[in-house]
Amino acid sequence: MHGFRHHRVSTLVMAGVSNDVIKNRIGHGSEEMIKRYTYLRHEFIHNERDRV
C-alpha cells in the first residue's frame, strides 16, 4: 500500500491538483509529506521546463 501512496501523490501533483486536496486525500497535514511522496517523471520535468 505504501508504494501506491507514492504513485497516487505523484500523479496528483503532475495533474496540478492543489496541495490542500492532496493533503486531504493522503491523510497528512504537511507539505513536507507531499514532497517526500512525490516522484516526478523525467518527461514531466522536461515538459514543465520547456513550458516556462
PDB file of N, CA, C and O in Angstrom, chain B, residues numbered from 101:
ATOM      1  N   MET B 101       0.813  -1.208   0.000  1.00  0.00           N
ATOM      2  CA  MET B 101       0.000   0.000   0.000  1.00  0.00           C
ATOM      3  C   MET B 101       0.849   1.262   0.000  1.00  0.00           C
ATOM      4  O   MET B 101       0.446   2.294  -0.536  1.00  0.00           O
ATOM      5  N   HIS B 102       2.024   1.170   0.603  1.00  0.00           N
ATOM      6  CA  HIS B 102       2.877   2.348   0.684  1.00  0.00           C
ATOM      7  C   HIS B 102       3.297   2.823  -0.710  1.00  0.00           C
ATOM      8  O   HIS B 102       3.311   4.024  -0.977  1.00  0.00           O
ATOM      9  N   GLY B 103       3.634   1.896  -1.586  1.00  0.00           N
ATOM     10  CA  GLY B 103       4.025   2.251  -2.949  1.00  0.00           C
ATOM     11  C   GLY B 103       2.906   2.924  -3.717  1.00  0.00           C
ATOM     12  O   GLY B 103       3.151   3.810  -4.536  1.00  0.00           O
ATOM     13  N   PHE B 104       1.681   2.504  -3.454  1.00  0.00           N
ATOM     14  CA  PHE B 104       0.541   3.134  -4.114  1.00  0.00           C
ATOM     15  C   PHE B 104       0.398   4.590  -3.695  1.00  0.00           C
ATOM     16  O   PHE B 104      -0.021   5.430  -4.491  1.00  0.00           O
ATOM     17  N   ARG B 105       0.740   4.889  -2.456  1.00  0.00           N
ATOM     18  CA  ARG B 105       0.647   6.269  -1.980  1.00  0.00           C
ATOM     19  C   ARG B 105       1.615   7.161  -2.758  1.00  0.00           C
ATOM     20  O   ARG B 105       1.255   8.272  -3.146  1.00  0.00           O
ATOM     21  N   HIS B 106       2.832   6.685  -2.988  1.00  0.00           N
ATOM     22  CA  HIS B 106       3.812   7.440  -3.770  1.00  0.00           C
ATOM     23  C   HIS B 106       3.285   7.699  -5.185  1.00  0.00           C
ATOM     24  O   HIS B 106       3.377   8.815  -5.695  1.00  0.00           O
ATOM     25  N   HIS B 107       2.739   6.669  -5.801  1.00  0.00           N
ATOM     26  CA  HIS B 107       2.211   6.809  -7.163  1.00  0.00           C
ATOM     27  C   HIS B 107       1.042   7.784  -7.195  1.00  0.00           C
ATOM     28  O   HIS B 107       0.967   8.649  -8.068  1.00  0.00           O
ATOM     29  N   ARG B 108       0.131   7.639  -6.237  1.00  0.00           N
ATOM     30  CA  ARG B 108      -1.059   8.498  -6.207  1.00  0.00           C
ATOM     31  C   ARG B 108      -0.673   9.957  -6.006  1.00  0.00           C
ATOM     32  O   ARG B 108      -1.180  10.832  -6.708  1.00  0.00           O
ATOM     33  N   VAL B 109       0.221  10.229  -5.053  1.00  0.00           N
ATOM     34  CA  VAL B 109       0.629  11.612  -4.798  1.00  0.00           C
ATOM     35  C   VAL B 109       1.352  12.181  -6.009  1.00  0.00           C
ATOM     36  O   VAL B 109       1.086  13.313  -6.411  1.00  0.00           O
ATOM     37  N   SER B 110       2.252  11.421  -6.588  1.00  0.00           N
ATOM     38  CA  SER B 110       2.981  11.896  -7.767  1.00  0.00           C
ATOM     39  C   SER B 110       2.028  12.217  -8.913  1.00  0.00           C
ATOM     40  O   SER B 110       2.172  13.244  -9.576  1.00  0.00           O
ATOM     41  N   THR B 111       1.058  11.340  -9.145  1.00  0.00           N
ATOM     42  CA  THR B 111       0.089  11.559 -10.212  1.00  0.00           C
ATOM     43  C   THR B 111      -0.741  12.810  -9.955  1.00  0.00           C
ATOM     44  O   THR B 111      -0.994  13.581 -10.881  1.00  0.00           O
ATOM     45  N   LEU B 112      -1.165  13.021  -8.725  1.00  0.00           N
ATOM     46  CA  LEU B 112      -1.952  14.209  -8.389  1.00  0.00           C
ATOM     47  C   LEU B 112      -1.134  15.485  -8.554  1.00  0.00           C
ATOM     48  O   LEU B 112      -1.645  16.484  -9.061  1.00  0.00           O
ATOM     49  N   VAL B 113       0.122  15.462  -8.136  1.00  0.00           N
ATOM     50  CA  VAL B 113       0.989  16.640  -8.280  1.00  0.00           C
ATOM     51  C   VAL B 113       1.168  16.975  -9.756  1.00  0.00           C
ATOM     52  O   VAL B 113       1.039  18.134 -10.150  1.00  0.00           O
ATOM     53  N   MET B 114       1.466  15.963 -10.575  1.00  0.00           N
ATOM     54  CA  MET B 114       1.688  16.204 -12.002  1.00  0.00           C
ATOM     55  C   MET B 114       0.407  16.639 -12.715  1.00  0.00           C
ATOM     56  O   MET B 114       0.474  17.263 -13.773  1.00  0.00           O
ATOM     57  N   ALA B 115      -0.760  16.317 -12.147  1.00  0.00           N
ATOM     58  CA  ALA B 115      -2.037  16.740 -12.727  1.00  0.00           C
ATOM     59  C   ALA B 115      -2.414  18.155 -12.304  1.00  0.00           C
ATOM     60  O   ALA B 115      -3.404  18.706 -12.785  1.00  0.00           O
ATOM     61  N   GLY B 116      -1.620  18.750 -11.398  1.00  0.00           N
ATOM     62  CA  GLY B 116      -1.889  20.120 -10.982  1.00  0.00           C
ATOM     63  C   GLY B 116      -2.898  20.252  -9.856  1.00  0.00           C
ATOM     64  O   GLY B 116      -3.426  21.340  -9.627  1.00  0.00           O
ATOM     65  N   VAL B 117      -3.174  19.167  -9.152  1.00  0.00           N
ATOM     66  CA  VAL B 117      -4.119  19.202  -8.033  1.00  0.00           C
ATOM     67  C   VAL B 117      -3.488  20.003  -6.883  1.00  0.00           C
ATOM     68  O   VAL B 117      -2.291  19.882  -6.624  1.00  0.00           O
ATOM     69  N   SER B 118      -4.288  20.808  -6.207  1.00  0.00           N
ATOM     70  CA  SER B 118      -3.767  21.659  -5.139  1.00  0.00           C
ATOM     71  C   SER B 118      -3.255  20.826  -3.968  1.00  0.00           C
ATOM     72  O   SER B 118      -3.743  19.727  -3.707  1.00  0.00           O
ATOM     73  N   ASN B 119      -2.265  21.369  -3.269  1.00  0.00           N
ATOM     74  CA  ASN B 119      -1.679  20.675  -2.125  1.00  0.00           C
ATOM     75  C   ASN B 119      -2.702  20.417  -1.027  1.00  0.00           C
ATOM     76  O   ASN B 119      -2.621  19.397  -0.342  1.00  0.00           O
ATOM     77  N   ASP B 120      -3.655  21.313  -0.847  1.00  0.00           N
ATOM     78  CA  ASP B 120      -4.689  21.101   0.176  1.00  0.00           C
ATOM     79  C   ASP B 120      -5.521  19.857  -0.126  1.00  0.00           C
ATOM     80  O   ASP B 120      -5.836  19.083   0.778  1.00  0.00           O
ATOM     81  N   VAL B 121      -5.871  19.667  -1.378  1.00  0.00           N
ATOM     82  CA  VAL B 121      -6.644  18.482  -1.766  1.00  0.00           C
ATOM     83  C   VAL B 121      -5.799  17.233  -1.588  1.00  0.00           C
ATOM     84  O   VAL B 121      -6.292  16.218  -1.095  1.00  0.00           O
ATOM     85  N   ILE B 122      -4.531  17.291  -1.982  1.00  0.00           N
ATOM     86  CA  ILE B 122      -3.641  16.135  -1.835  1.00  0.00           C
ATOM     87  C   ILE B 122      -3.482  15.777  -0.361  1.00  0.00           C
ATOM     88  O   ILE B 122      -3.563  14.603   0.002  1.00  0.00           O
ATOM     89  N   LYS B 123      -3.257  16.772   0.485  1.00  0.00           N
ATOM     90  CA  LYS B 123      -3.109  16.507   1.921  1.00  0.00           C
ATOM     91  C   LYS B 123      -4.347  15.813   2.476  1.00  0.00           C
ATOM     92  O   LYS B 123      -4.248  14.900   3.296  1.00  0.00           O
ATOM     93  N   ASN B 124      -5.497  16.253   2.022  1.00  0.00           N
ATOM     94  CA  ASN B 124      -6.747  15.634   2.468  1.00  0.00           C
ATOM     95  C   ASN B 124      -6.854  14.194   1.990  1.00  0.00           C
ATOM     96  O   ASN B 124      -7.297  13.325   2.741  1.00  0.00           O
ATOM     97  N   ARG B 125      -6.460  13.933   0.764  1.00  0.00           N
ATOM     98  CA  ARG B 125      -6.573  12.589   0.182  1.00  0.00           C
ATOM     99  C   ARG B 125      -5.625  11.586   0.829  1.00  0.00           C
ATOM    100  O   ARG B 125      -5.970  10.414   0.977  1.00  0.00           O
ATOM    101  N   ILE B 126      -4.417  12.043   1.220  1.00  0.00           N
ATOM    102  CA  ILE B 126      -3.453  11.090   1.778  1.00  0.00           C
ATOM    103  C   ILE B 126      -3.497  11.048   3.300  1.00  0.00           C
ATOM    104  O   ILE B 126      -2.867  10.187   3.914  1.00  0.00           O
ATOM    105  N   GLY B 127      -4.230  11.964   3.907  1.00  0.00           N
ATOM    106  CA  GLY B 127      -4.377  11.939   5.357  1.00  0.00           C
ATOM    107  C   GLY B 127      -3.205  12.519   6.117  1.00  0.00           C
ATOM    108  O   GLY B 127      -3.015  12.214   7.295  1.00  0.00           O
ATOM    109  N   HIS B 128      -2.415  13.353   5.457  1.00  0.00           N
ATOM    110  CA  HIS B 128      -1.307  14.037   6.121  1.00  0.00           C
ATOM    111  C   HIS B 128      -1.540  15.533   6.029  1.00  0.00           C
ATOM    112  O   HIS B 128      -2.125  16.014   5.059  1.00  0.00           O
ATOM    113  N   GLY B 129      -1.089  16.269   7.029  1.00  0.00           N
ATOM    114  CA  GLY B 129      -1.344  17.698   7.060  1.00  0.00           C
ATOM    115  C   GLY B 129      -0.165  18.565   6.685  1.00  0.00           C
ATOM    116  O   GLY B 129      -0.231  19.783   6.847  1.00  0.00           O
ATOM    117  N   SER B 130       0.925  17.972   6.184  1.00  0.00           N
ATOM    118  CA  SER B 130       2.090  18.816   5.917  1.00  0.00           C
ATOM    119  C   SER B 130       2.522  18.757   4.460  1.00  0.00           C
ATOM    120  O   SER B 130       2.374  17.741   3.781  1.00  0.00           O
ATOM    121  N   GLU B 131       3.055  19.867   4.012  1.00  0.00           N
ATOM    122  CA  GLU B 131       3.614  19.955   2.660  1.00  0.00           C
ATOM    123  C   GLU B 131       4.862  19.081   2.557  1.00  0.00           C
ATOM    124  O   GLU B 131       5.180  18.577   1.480  1.00  0.00           O
ATOM    125  N   GLU B 132       5.561  18.901   3.658  1.00  0.00           N
ATOM    126  CA  GLU B 132       6.767  18.075   3.670  1.00  0.00           C
ATOM    127  C   GLU B 132       6.440  16.633   3.275  1.00  0.00           C
ATOM    128  O   GLU B 132       7.221  15.997   2.567  1.00  0.00           O
ATOM    129  N   MET B 133       5.314  16.119   3.717  1.00  0.00           N
ATOM    130  CA  MET B 133       4.928  14.752   3.357  1.00  0.00           C
ATOM    131  C   MET B 133       4.615  14.648   1.872  1.00  0.00           C
ATOM    132  O   MET B 133       4.902  13.627   1.247  1.00  0.00           O
ATOM    133  N   ILE B 134       4.031  15.690   1.306  1.00  0.00           N
ATOM    134  CA  ILE B 134       3.771  15.686  -0.135  1.00  0.00           C
ATOM    135  C   ILE B 134       5.100  15.623  -0.881  1.00  0.00           C
ATOM    136  O   ILE B 134       5.245  14.852  -1.830  1.00  0.00           O
ATOM    137  N   LYS B 135       6.065  16.428  -0.456  1.00  0.00           N
ATOM    138  CA  LYS B 135       7.384  16.402  -1.100  1.00  0.00           C
ATOM    139  C   LYS B 135       8.033  15.030  -0.967  1.00  0.00           C
ATOM    140  O   LYS B 135       8.648  14.541  -1.915  1.00  0.00           O
ATOM    141  N   ARG B 136       7.902  14.416   0.184  1.00  0.00           N
ATOM    142  CA  ARG B 136       8.520  13.113   0.422  1.00  0.00           C
ATOM    143  C   ARG B 136       7.914  12.031  -0.462  1.00  0.00           C
ATOM    144  O   ARG B 136       8.620  11.121  -0.896  1.00  0.00           O
ATOM    145  N   TYR B 137       6.609  12.121  -0.735  1.00  0.00           N
ATOM    146  CA  TYR B 137       5.925  11.097  -1.525  1.00  0.00           C
ATOM    147  C   TYR B 137       5.961  11.357  -3.025  1.00  0.00           C
ATOM    148  O   TYR B 137       5.553  10.492  -3.801  1.00  0.00           O
ATOM    149  N   THR B 138       6.434  12.518  -3.454  1.00  0.00           N
ATOM    150  CA  THR B 138       6.361  12.885  -4.864  1.00  0.00           C
ATOM    151  C   THR B 138       7.626  12.484  -5.617  1.00  0.00           C
ATOM    152  O   THR B 138       8.744  12.816  -5.223  1.00  0.00           O
ATOM    153  N   TYR B 139       7.413  11.762  -6.705  1.00  0.00           N
ATOM    154  CA  TYR B 139       8.477  11.409  -7.637  1.00  0.00           C
ATOM    155  C   TYR B 139       8.004  11.816  -9.022  1.00  0.00           C
ATOM    156  O   TYR B 139       7.116  11.185  -9.594  1.00  0.00           O
ATOM    157  N   LEU B 140       8.606  12.881  -9.560  1.00  0.00           N
ATOM    158  CA  LEU B 140       8.170  13.399 -10.845  1.00  0.00           C
ATOM    159  C   LEU B 140       8.850  12.636 -11.973  1.00  0.00           C
ATOM    160  O   LEU B 140      10.036  12.317 -11.895  1.00  0.00           O
ATOM    161  N   ARG B 141       8.094  12.351 -13.007  1.00  0.00           N
ATOM    162  CA  ARG B 141       8.643  11.682 -14.186  1.00  0.00           C
ATOM    163  C   ARG B 141       9.549  12.639 -14.931  1.00  0.00           C
ATOM    164  O   ARG B 141       9.319  13.849 -14.947  1.00  0.00           O
ATOM    165  N   HIS B 142      10.581  12.087 -15.547  1.00  0.00           N
ATOM    166  CA  HIS B 142      11.526  12.922 -16.300  1.00  0.00           C
ATOM    167  C   HIS B 142      10.823  13.684 -17.419  1.00  0.00           C
ATOM    168  O   HIS B 142      11.147  14.842 -17.683  1.00  0.00           O
ATOM    169  N   GLU B 143       9.859  13.034 -18.078  1.00  0.00           N
ATOM    170  CA  GLU B 143       9.125  13.711 -19.152  1.00  0.00           C
ATOM    171  C   GLU B 143       8.364  14.914 -18.612  1.00  0.00           C
ATOM    172  O   GLU B 143       8.314  15.962 -19.257  1.00  0.00           O
ATOM    173  N   PHE B 144       7.780  14.768 -17.445  1.00  0.00           N
ATOM    174  CA  PHE B 144       7.034  15.865 -16.830  1.00  0.00           C
ATOM    175  C   PHE B 144       7.967  17.033 -16.536  1.00  0.00           C
ATOM    176  O   PHE B 144       7.632  18.184 -16.818  1.00  0.00           O
ATOM    177  N   ILE B 145       9.127  16.744 -15.975  1.00  0.00           N
ATOM    178  CA  ILE B 145      10.092  17.794 -15.646  1.00  0.00           C
ATOM    179  C   ILE B 145      10.533  18.518 -16.910  1.00  0.00           C
ATOM    180  O   ILE B 145      10.594  19.748 -16.926  1.00  0.00           O
ATOM    181  N   HIS B 146      10.840  17.779 -17.964  1.00  0.00           N
ATOM    182  CA  HIS B 146      11.271  18.402 -19.220  1.00  0.00           C
ATOM    183  C   HIS B 146      10.150  19.233 -19.838  1.00  0.00           C
ATOM    184  O   HIS B 146      10.395  20.334 -20.331  1.00  0.00           O
ATOM    185  N   ASN B 147       8.931  18.718 -19.816  1.00  0.00           N
ATOM    186  CA  ASN B 147       7.800  19.468 -20.370  1.00  0.00           C
ATOM    187  C   ASN B 147       7.544  20.750 -19.591  1.00  0.00           C
ATOM    188  O   ASN B 147       7.266  21.791 -20.186  1.00  0.00           O
ATOM    189  N   GLU B 148       7.633  20.687 -18.280  1.00  0.00           N
ATOM    190  CA  GLU B 148       7.418  21.883 -17.455  1.00  0.00           C
ATOM    191  C   GLU B 148       8.520  22.909 -17.708  1.00  0.00           C
ATOM    192  O   GLU B 148       8.252  24.108 -17.788  1.00  0.00           O
ATOM    193  N   ARG B 149       9.745  22.441 -17.833  1.00  0.00           N
ATOM    194  CA  ARG B 149      10.860  23.349 -18.107  1.00  0.00           C
ATOM    195  C   ARG B 149      10.675  24.014 -19.462  1.00  0.00           C
ATOM    196  O   ARG B 149      10.885  25.220 -19.591  1.00  0.00           O
ATOM    197  N   ASP B 150      10.286  23.250 -20.469  1.00  0.00           N
ATOM    198  CA  ASP B 150      10.071  23.810 -21.811  1.00  0.00           C
ATOM    199  C   ASP B 150       8.892  24.782 -21.823  1.00  0.00           C
ATOM    200  O   ASP B 150       8.916  25.782 -22.541  1.00  0.00           O
ATOM    201  N   ARG B 151       7.868  24.491 -21.034  1.00  0.00           N
ATOM    202  CA  ARG B 151       6.686  25.347 -20.973  1.00  0.00           C
ATOM    203  C   ARG B 151       7.026  26.723 -20.404  1.00  0.00           C
ATOM    204  O   ARG B 151       6.478  27.737 -20.836  1.00  0.00           O
ATOM    205  N   VAL B 152       7.928  26.744 -19.440  1.00  0.00           N
ATOM    206  CA  VAL B 152       8.310  28.007 -18.795  1.00  0.00           C
ATOM    207  C   VAL B 152       9.279  28.721 -19.697  1.00  0.00           C
ATOM    208  O   VAL B 152       9.742  29.812 -19.366  1.00  0.00           O
TER     209      VAL B 152
END
